[in-house]
């Protein structure tokens, strides 16, 4: 089977052909999700058509969206302040008109979870939690070999919105609450955390225009004091959120993905230590590992989602 997978990230759009579980013709474009999706539709259409010209027998398109998705009718329930104009666009009709292909949509963290479960670090496990650390904080869960969606399609994917600081009145999240994991430790918040810290003007972070998590981890390794403090802050917030996911879903394994996992040699040992000391797991703590596909798991999950959809269609026909 061959599908075109599109991952709408907060700062990057990834488009690729996935054939027999392998990604080909991958294109990545830097974007700002705050500008909406409409400015990028021409680019998406061009890349889809280019792939169609190179490959025949493409069966459909799958979009990984960074918000709540109704997978039954392929509509956006909530954008979480990313690509806010998307609910105004009938993407299924647009894809059909422009490319002649069928569209499926799913939450991006859920697709990343499916990708790692089928093709990555979660293979051969029946119960798994996935955390994605990037522009926002994503999560998803597999229980008894089934992806968790819930009555309103939000089960498992709101790990970034677990409240870990209920007294917080300073860090408002995109969900509207204060003190969420994402509001305290995400790519979109790290610049503000750095600039409001007393050590900011003494830090190497003061000398750069763009502050992100990758830079914080890099400068921390180089000995920058503020970056080291911010790194510790983020790791602790993420680990606290992970403890909540473990308590909620009782997984065998926790797979951690997202762009920041290029610093996995720092992140994974911290998580293992924190969870060993804070998670209530009398039967044993789950395995904590880095994603095998930290940047492309959602594209691989898109392939599995479409394959599963087609299998279900055949069973019903």
C-alpha positions as CSV (number, residue, x, y, z in Angstrom):
1,X,0.0,0.0,0.0
2,X,1.1,3.6,-0.7
3,X,-0.2,6.7,1.0
4,X,0.8,10.3,1.3
5,X,1.3,11.4,4.9
6,X,1.2,15.0,6.1
7,X,2.4,16.0,9.6
8,X,1.2,19.5,10.5
9,X,3.7,20.4,13.2
10,X,3.7,23.7,15.1
11,X,6.9,24.9,13.3
12,X,7.3,22.4,10.4
13,X,5.1,20.7,7.9
14,X,6.3,17.3,6.8
15,X,5.0,15.6,3.6
16,X,6.1,12.2,2.4
17,X,5.2,9.1,0.6
18,X,4.9,6.0,2.8
19,X,5.2,2.8,0.9
20,X,5.1,-0.6,2.7
21,X,6.0,1.1,6.0
22,X,8.9,3.1,4.6
23,X,9.1,6.9,4.1
24,X,10.1,8.3,0.7
25,X,10.2,11.7,-1.0
26,X,10.1,13.5,2.3
27,X,9.8,17.3,2.2
28,X,10.0,19.5,5.3
29,X,8.9,23.2,5.3
30,X,9.4,25.6,8.2
31,X,6.1,27.3,9.1
32,X,4.3,29.2,11.9
33,X,1.1,27.4,12.8
34,X,-0.1,30.8,14.2
35,X,-0.6,32.0,10.6
36,X,-3.2,29.3,10.0
37,X,-3.3,26.5,7.4
38,X,-4.7,28.4,4.4
39,X,-1.3,30.1,3.5
40,X,0.2,26.6,3.2
41,X,-2.5,24.9,1.1
42,X,-0.8,25.7,-2.2
43,X,2.5,24.2,-1.0
44,X,0.6,21.0,0.2
45,X,-1.2,20.7,-3.1
46,X,2.0,21.1,-5.1
47,X,3.9,18.4,-3.0
48,X,1.0,15.9,-3.2
49,X,0.8,16.3,-7.0
50,X,4.5,16.0,-7.3
51,X,4.4,12.7,-5.4
52,X,1.4,11.5,-7.5
53,X,3.5,12.2,-10.7
54,X,6.4,10.1,-9.3
55,X,4.3,7.2,-7.9
56,X,1.2,5.4,-9.1
57,X,-1.4,3.5,-7.1
58,X,-1.5,5.9,-4.2
59,X,-4.5,5.0,-2.2
60,X,-5.0,8.1,0.0
61,X,-3.8,11.0,2.1
62,X,-3.5,11.0,5.9
63,X,-3.1,14.3,7.9
64,X,-1.6,14.3,11.4
65,X,-3.1,17.4,13.1
66,X,-1.9,18.9,16.4
67,X,-5.3,19.1,18.0
68,X,-8.5,17.1,18.7
69,X,-9.8,15.3,15.7
70,X,-13.1,13.5,15.1
71,X,-11.7,10.4,13.2
72,X,-15.2,9.3,12.3
73,X,-16.1,12.2,10.1
74,X,-12.5,13.6,9.6
75,X,-13.2,17.0,11.2
76,X,-11.2,19.2,13.6
77,X,-12.8,19.5,17.1
78,X,-10.3,21.8,18.6
79,X,-7.0,23.4,17.3
80,X,-5.3,24.1,20.6
81,X,-4.2,27.4,19.1
82,X,-2.5,25.8,16.1
83,X,-3.7,26.3,12.5
84,X,-6.8,28.0,13.9
85,X,-8.5,28.4,10.5
86,X,-8.6,24.6,9.9
87,X,-12.1,24.0,11.1
88,X,-13.3,26.4,8.4
89,X,-11.7,24.2,5.7
90,X,-13.4,21.0,4.5
91,X,-10.1,19.2,4.1
92,X,-11.6,16.0,2.9
93,X,-13.4,17.8,0.0
94,X,-10.4,19.9,-0.8
95,X,-8.1,16.9,-1.0
96,X,-10.6,15.0,-3.2
97,X,-11.1,18.0,-5.5
98,X,-7.4,18.8,-5.9
99,X,-5.9,15.3,-5.9
100,X,-8.7,12.8,-6.4
101,X,-7.6,11.0,-3.2
102,X,-9.4,9.9,0.0
103,X,-8.4,11.7,3.2
104,X,-8.1,10.4,6.8
105,X,-7.2,12.6,9.8
106,X,-6.0,11.9,13.3
107,X,-4.3,13.6,16.2
108,X,-0.6,13.9,15.6
109,X,0.6,12.3,18.9
110,X,-1.8,9.4,18.4
111,X,-0.3,8.8,14.9
112,X,3.2,9.0,16.4
113,X,2.1,6.4,19.0
114,X,0.8,4.1,16.2
115,X,4.0,4.6,14.2
116,X,6.3,3.6,17.1
117,X,4.0,0.8,18.1
118,X,4.0,-0.8,14.7
119,X,7.4,0.2,13.3
120,X,9.5,1.5,16.2
121,X,10.4,1.2,19.9
122,X,6.9,-0.1,20.9
123,X,6.8,-3.2,18.7
124,X,5.7,-6.4,20.4
125,X,4.1,-4.5,23.3
126,X,0.3,-4.6,24.0
127,X,0.2,-1.6,26.4
128,X,2.2,1.5,25.6
129,X,2.2,5.2,26.3
130,X,3.9,7.7,23.9
131,X,5.0,11.2,24.9
132,X,6.1,13.7,22.2
133,X,8.2,16.7,23.3
134,X,8.3,19.6,20.9
135,X,6.3,22.7,20.1
136,X,3.7,21.4,22.5
137,X,3.6,18.3,24.6
138,X,1.7,15.4,23.1
139,X,0.7,12.0,24.4
140,X,-1.2,8.9,23.4
141,X,-1.9,5.4,24.7
142,X,-2.3,1.8,23.4
143,X,-4.2,-0.5,25.7
144,X,-4.7,-4.2,25.0
145,X,-3.4,-3.6,21.4
146,X,-5.9,-0.9,20.7
147,X,-5.4,2.9,20.4
148,X,-7.3,4.8,23.0
149,X,-9.6,7.5,21.7
150,X,-12.5,7.8,24.1
151,X,-16.1,9.1,23.7
152,X,-15.0,12.5,22.5
153,X,-11.7,11.6,20.8
154,X,-9.6,13.1,23.6
155,X,-8.6,10.1,25.6
156,X,-4.9,9.7,25.9
157,X,-3.9,12.8,24.0
158,X,-4.2,15.4,26.8
159,X,-1.1,14.5,28.7
160,X,0.4,17.9,27.9
161,X,-2.5,19.4,29.8
162,X,-2.2,17.5,33.0
163,X,-2.1,20.1,35.9
164,X,1.2,19.8,37.7
165,X,1.2,23.2,39.4
166,X,-2.3,24.0,40.6
167,X,-1.2,27.2,42.3
168,X,0.3,28.7,39.1
169,X,-1.4,32.0,38.0
170,X,1.4,33.1,35.6
171,X,1.8,30.5,32.9
172,X,-1.4,30.3,30.9
173,X,-1.7,27.3,28.5
174,X,-3.2,27.3,25.1
175,X,-6.1,25.2,26.6
176,X,-6.9,28.2,28.9
177,X,-5.6,26.6,32.2
178,X,-2.6,27.6,34.3
179,X,0.0,25.2,35.4
180,X,-0.2,22.5,32.7
181,X,2.8,20.6,31.6
182,X,2.8,22.3,28.3
183,X,2.4,25.8,29.8
184,X,5.4,25.2,32.0
185,X,7.8,23.3,29.7
186,X,7.2,23.5,25.9
187,X,9.0,25.0,22.9
188,X,6.4,27.8,22.6
189,X,7.0,28.7,26.3
190,X,10.7,28.4,26.6
191,X,11.6,31.8,25.2
192,X,9.3,33.5,27.8
193,X,10.8,31.4,30.6
194,X,14.3,32.4,29.6
195,X,13.6,36.1,29.2
196,X,11.8,36.5,32.5
197,X,14.5,34.7,34.5
198,X,16.9,36.9,36.6
199,X,19.9,35.3,35.0
200,X,18.8,36.0,31.4
201,X,21.1,39.0,30.7
202,X,24.1,36.9,32.0
203,X,23.2,34.0,29.8
204,X,24.3,33.0,26.2
205,X,20.6,32.9,25.5
206,X,20.5,36.7,25.7
207,X,22.7,36.9,22.6
208,X,20.5,34.9,20.3
209,X,17.3,35.8,18.4
210,X,15.6,32.4,18.5
211,X,15.4,30.5,21.7
212,X,14.1,26.9,21.6
213,X,14.5,23.7,23.5
214,X,17.2,22.3,21.3
215,X,19.3,25.4,22.0
216,X,18.7,25.3,25.7
217,X,19.9,21.7,25.9
218,X,22.9,22.5,23.7
219,X,23.9,25.5,25.8
220,X,23.3,23.5,29.0
221,X,25.8,21.0,27.9
222,X,28.3,23.8,27.2
223,X,27.9,25.0,30.8
224,X,25.5,27.9,30.5
225,X,23.9,28.3,33.9
226,X,20.5,29.5,32.9
227,X,20.2,26.9,30.2
228,X,21.1,24.2,32.8
229,X,18.3,25.5,35.1
230,X,15.8,25.6,32.3
231,X,16.7,22.1,31.2
232,X,16.2,20.8,34.7
233,X,12.9,22.6,35.0
234,X,11.6,21.1,31.7
235,X,12.8,17.6,32.5
236,X,11.1,17.7,35.9
237,X,7.8,19.0,34.4
238,X,7.9,16.4,31.6
239,X,8.7,13.6,34.1
240,X,5.8,14.7,36.4
241,X,3.4,14.6,33.5
242,X,4.7,11.2,32.5
243,X,4.1,9.8,36.0
244,X,0.4,10.9,35.6
245,X,0.3,9.0,32.2
246,X,1.7,5.9,33.8
247,X,-0.8,6.1,36.6
248,X,-3.7,6.6,34.1
249,X,-2.8,3.9,31.6
250,X,-0.6,1.3,33.3
251,X,1.7,0.7,30.3
252,X,4.4,-1.8,29.8
253,X,6.5,0.7,28.0
254,X,6.8,4.5,27.7
255,X,8.2,5.8,24.4
256,X,9.4,9.3,24.3
257,X,9.6,11.2,20.9
258,X,9.7,14.6,19.4
259,X,12.5,16.8,18.2
260,X,14.1,17.4,21.6
261,X,15.0,13.7,21.7
262,X,18.2,14.4,19.9
263,X,19.3,14.9,23.5
264,X,18.1,11.5,24.6
265,X,21.3,10.7,26.4
266,X,20.3,13.3,29.0
267,X,16.5,12.9,28.9
268,X,16.0,9.2,29.2
269,X,18.2,8.6,32.3
270,X,16.5,11.5,34.0
271,X,13.0,10.1,33.3
272,X,14.0,6.6,34.4
273,X,15.4,8.0,37.7
274,X,12.4,10.3,38.3
275,X,9.8,7.7,37.5
276,X,11.5,5.1,39.7
277,X,11.2,7.5,42.6
278,X,7.8,9.0,42.0
279,X,5.5,6.5,40.1
280,X,3.4,4.1,42.1
281,X,4.1,0.9,40.3
282,X,4.0,-2.1,42.7
283,X,4.2,-4.6,39.8
284,X,7.3,-2.8,38.4
285,X,8.0,0.4,36.6
286,X,7.5,0.5,32.8
287,X,10.4,0.5,30.4
288,X,11.3,4.0,29.4
289,X,12.9,4.3,25.9
290,X,13.5,6.9,23.2
291,X,11.5,6.7,20.0
292,X,13.1,4.9,17.1
293,X,11.6,7.6,14.8
294,X,11.6,10.8,16.8
295,X,10.9,13.0,13.8
296,X,8.8,10.8,11.5
297,X,6.8,8.5,13.7
298,X,3.5,10.3,12.9
299,X,4.1,9.6,9.1
300,X,4.5,5.9,9.8
301,X,1.5,5.9,12.0
302,X,-0.5,7.5,9.2
303,X,0.4,4.5,7.0
304,X,-0.9,2.1,9.7
305,X,-4.1,4.1,10.2
306,X,-5.0,4.0,6.6
307,X,-4.1,0.4,6.3
308,X,-6.3,-0.4,9.3
309,X,-9.1,1.7,7.8
310,X,-9.0,-0.2,4.6
311,X,-9.0,-3.6,6.4
312,X,-12.1,-2.5,8.3
313,X,-13.9,-1.4,5.1
314,X,-13.2,-4.9,3.6
315,X,-14.6,-6.6,6.7
316,X,-17.8,-4.6,6.4
317,X,-18.3,-5.0,2.7
